[in-house]
Amino acid sequence: MTYKLLSKEQHMSGISNTVDKAKTEWADYAFRVKELGDGEVFISLEPRYEPLPGLGDGFLSLALRNGTTMEQAKELAQQLSAIVSQVGHTRFQS
């Protein structure tokens, strides 16, 4: 199967991918640093308003490489927050 990806602007303007029947939903997310009990850090994507409908009750997170420090994780989360406007979820319907 070949997928034709559309830009965010095309999706948001209502143009759909009729060949592949792709549907993309967008939502605003905050990037927050979290720490597990063993000291491992990760970045949690927390919805600012409504979560992506396609995720149900689930959530998104970014696993960071072993050895990533809290400081590095915080810096990355700040960089992502500064340049990522929204997070998208694309589903391909048959």
C-alpha positions in Angstrom: 0.0 0.0 0.0 1.3 3.5 -0.9 0.5 6.4 1.4 0.3 10.0 0.2 1.0 12.3 3.1 -0.5 15.7 3.1 0.8 18.8 4.9 -0.8 20.0 8.1 -2.3 22.9 6.2 -4.0 20.6 3.7 -5.4 18.5 6.4 -6.6 21.4 8.4 -8.2 23.1 5.4 -10.4 20.1 4.9 -8.6 18.5 2.0 -8.7 14.7 2.5 -6.6 12.0 1.0 -9.3 10.2 -0.9 -6.8 7.7 -2.4 -5.8 6.3 1.0 -8.7 7.6 3.1 -6.3 9.1 5.6 -7.7 11.2 8.4 -5.5 13.4 10.6 -6.6 15.0 13.9 -4.5 17.7 15.6 -4.4 18.9 19.2 -2.3 21.1 21.4 0.0 19.3 23.7 2.5 20.3 26.4 5.8 18.5 26.8 6.5 17.6 30.4 9.4 15.8 32.0 8.6 12.9 34.2 10.8 10.6 36.2 10.3 6.9 36.9 11.1 5.3 40.3 14.5 4.1 39.0 15.6 7.6 38.0 14.8 7.1 34.3 13.4 10.2 32.7 10.9 10.5 29.8 8.8 13.3 28.2 5.1 13.0 28.6 2.8 14.8 26.1 -0.1 16.2 28.0 -3.1 17.7 26.3 -3.5 21.4 26.9 -7.2 21.3 26.1 -8.8 18.2 24.6 -6.7 15.1 23.8 -6.6 13.5 20.3 -9.8 11.6 19.9 -8.0 8.7 18.2 -6.0 7.9 21.4 -9.0 7.1 23.6 -7.9 7.1 27.2 -4.3 6.6 26.3 -1.5 9.1 26.3 1.8 9.8 24.4 5.3 9.8 25.8 8.8 10.0 24.4 11.3 7.4 25.7 14.7 8.9 26.1 18.0 7.1 25.7 19.5 5.5 28.8 21.8 8.0 30.6 19.7 11.1 29.6 19.8 13.5 32.6 17.0 15.4 34.0 18.6 18.6 32.8 18.9 17.3 29.2 15.3 16.2 29.3 14.1 19.6 30.5 16.1 21.3 27.8 14.6 19.0 25.1 11.0 19.6 26.5 11.6 23.3 26.4 12.9 23.1 22.8 9.9 21.0 21.7 7.4 23.4 23.4 9.1 26.3 21.6 8.8 24.9 18.1 6.0 22.2 18.0 2.6 23.9 17.5 0.4 20.7 17.5 0.6 17.0 17.6 -1.2 14.9 15.0 -2.6 11.4 14.8 -3.2 9.9 11.3 -5.5 6.9 10.8 -5.8 5.1 7.5 -9.3 3.8 7.0 -10.0 0.9 4.7 
